[in-house]
Amino acid sequence: MSDMIKIKFPDGSVKEFPKGVSGLNILNEIDGRLKKEATGIKVNGDVKSLPEPILNNAEIKFLTFDEEEGRDVFWHSSAHLMAHAVKRLFPETKFGIGPPIEDGFYYDIDLDHAITPEDFEKIEAEMKRIVDEDLPIRRKELKKEEAVELFRKKDEDLKLDLIDELEDGISIYSQGDFIDLCRGPHLPSTGKIGKNFKLLSVAGAYWRGDEHNKMLQRLYATAYPRRKMLEEHLHRLEEAKKRDHRKLGRELDLFSIQEQIGNGLILWHPKGARIRRIMEEFTIQEHYKNGYELIYTPHIAKLHLWETSGHTGFYQENMFSPMDVEEVDYQLKPMNCPFHIMIYKNQIRSYRDLPIRLFELGTVYRYERSGVLHGLMRVRGFTQDDAHIFCTPKNLNEEISRVLNFTLYILRTFGFSEYEIFLSTRPEKFVGQVENWDKATEALKYALEKSGLQYKVDPGEGVFYGPKIDIKIRDSLGRSWQCSTIQVDFNLPERFTIEFIGEDGNPHQPIMIHRALMGSVERFFGVLIEHYAGAFPIWLAPVQAEIIPIAERHHDYARQLKDRLLKSELRVEADLRNEKVGYKIREAELNKIPYMIIVGDQEVEKEEISVRQKGKGDLGKMKIAQFLSRIEKEISDKE
């Protein structure tokens, strides 16, 4: 048996190394940036810690912080560093989980002492001491009974709860006297993490997200390999606080959530409702242009509809409890799909009728736990721009491509030009035939590749009835938001026995495409608020211009001007309060109004207006018709 193995590098080159060589050994033969910045290694597609031995021929790729998998290794190790520091300061601490997340990491802890921001400095100081100690981070595999014995001695009941679901080959990681149950991988030592970290916040979190379990403390933090990167991230966080849609929604009087109504249920105030109406009218017209028909469906239906669809078997924990109506169980709808199917099924369909595209702004209700509710982003009642396309197998590839192009057009119009696209494949728990799943997945893949779009495969993240394309938009701060989704479904047409008459005169089963472009109106509106920091583009702004008379003698002219602009279908208000002009301008700026129209003696005399634009200042005097032409073009161009 050879003591040498062949290692293939990303550039295609192959080199022999002794069997059992580690990523660290290989890096020692490499000069330059990679040796310093590698956080992990991919061995035949699996992410490993750099010190782990490679026992067979392999293709490798070193990971850095520039890549998502490399960041995960860095942040996962940073989470252990934070937990280690907490354990030193509070030895009675018990630990839950500590995963990497987008832009950082957290750790769930069970501790009677309530961690406060005043404790953060102590924890960070202890983290720095552990970094200075440069403790090796070592991996070890245990049998299940060994892992149970180890964590029982450490009195870690949360870890025992996790171990209960695992089999032999349970991995643990240690650094000094700190030992944690963990799959890894991790950096080689605590010194490799560096000192560019920051504890950010602490929040309550039920163990495993179940409100029946113990409430833990969740410590959020972030870390970066370089100080400048950390400072830039902290700056983005400060900017995100200013843009928080809950804060701006209150300040701009757009929406509210009130305890008397219920958590996760949105009250749309006049200005917010106006923006919503503009969004809905725009999307309705665009759907008509793209061959869709608008429909409306009820908010409840008999429970058996959801039994037929499979939702009671696969989605019940997210559904509200049924209600008894004349001794028949009815259900608040969690999805619009079965209603659209019943409209399709209401008459005989021919292959000549297909594709049929049904669109609805349909409000659905989902039982979200109180701990995950978050402003407009996670609610219990929301409206989807929901559509279902019924097509023949021949139509499938073309229809998915059409939907993909339509989605990107809608997103671009609302101001989003950067995306992350994921192809989500069959989960462990699914319905239908594997053969149909494969066909559906290939159709989605074909549409993505035909459009020339970059995408990542997200294994096992499809919904129970079919694979999907998920599009995450990037906002002005570079954050990702899940909004649009396109899903292929062979399952529901089969469950509801829907058919079309083919060219051969025989019945055939259509394929169903589920899609939502904005996702939910509420969530999308929340993203828009934060993307624009409440300063909506002119076509979306609830008030497009505010008329500000200099003195009371100019009020009549202001009223006449308001009436004229309203007749031109501009959204305009007049500030007739007995306040100074400077104060009114500052108020209009704070209210994010795009244009301010100042009228005084000269404007009245010459039938002109003085115009200020938010962010640009004084535009000078102009005729009313000139202003109308300018603003109407901006609205038409969706600027």
Secondary structure, DSSP 4 states (H G I P E B T S, - for coil): --SEEEEE-TTS-EEEEETTEEHHHHHTT--SHHHHH--EEEETTEEE-TTSEE-S-EEEEEE-TTSHHHHHHHHHHHHHHHHHHHHHH-TT-EE----EETTEEEEEEE-SS---HHHHHHHHHHHHHHHHHT-B-EEEEE-HHHHHHHHHHTT-HHHHHHHTT--S-EEEEEETTEEEE------SBGGGG-S-EEEEEEEEEEGGG-TTS-EEEEEEEEE-SSHHHHHHHHHHHHHHHHH-HHHHHHHTT-EE--TTT-TT--EE-HHHHHHHHHHHHHHHHHHHHTT-EE----SEEEHHHHHHHTHHHHSGGGSPPPEEETTEEEEE-S-SHHHHHHHHTTS--BTTT-SEEEEEEEEEE----GGG-BTTTB-SEEEEEEEEEEE-TTTHHHHHHHHHHHHHHHHHHTT---EEEEEE---SS--S-HHHHHHHHHHHHHHHHHTT---EEETT-SBTTB-EEEEEEE-TTS-EEEEEEEEEESHHHHHTT--EE-TTSSEEPPEEEEEESSS-HHHHHHHHHHHTTT---TTT-S--EEEEESSGGGHHHHHHHHHHHHHTT--EEE--SSS-HHHHHHHHHHTT-SEEEEE-HHHHHHTEEEEEETTTEEEEEEEHHHHHHHHHHHHHTT-
